[in-house]
Amino acid sequence: MHDEIVALLTLKEDVMVLDEDDKDDMLHGFVPKPKIALDTPSYLTESRFPAIEIAYLAVAKEYRKKGIGKYIVEEVVRKVRREHPDYQFITVDAYLEKGYSAVGFYERCRFEPSEYPHGGYKDTLRMYRVLYPLTT
């Protein structure tokens, strides 16, 4: 029997910074609105919110497209909701290179871009997922 690494994951604490335009987009339904927007009156006055960042997620090439990455992301969501209910977002800097992009994967995992894609001078796209989205 041999051990085989199928996937690697690293998480770290982060901060989601929302400016007035971000909040306006959320409040008007252009991007997912976090539950905190209604539950916490200070939501509109604060600009920094605790988050967990997926600092590194990789699935071995031969195991890709089998749902493993999505399963890992959903397990991270469940764990953060259970152990850190004050965190409102999960963030990631998704690779956005000419030959490889993780943006589509994270979009399928319900992440939204938090910035416009850059014209070739940055190899990642900052994205986020609301942990407690409003259902209304």
Buried (B, 14 or more C-beta within 10 A) or exposed (E): EEEEEEBEBEBEEBEBEBEEEBBEBBBEEEBBBBBBBEEBEEBEEEEEBEBBBBBEBBBEEEBEEEEBBBEBBEEBBEEBEEEBEEBBBBBBBBBBEEEEBBBEBBEEBBBBBBEEEEEEEEBBBBBBBBBBBBEE
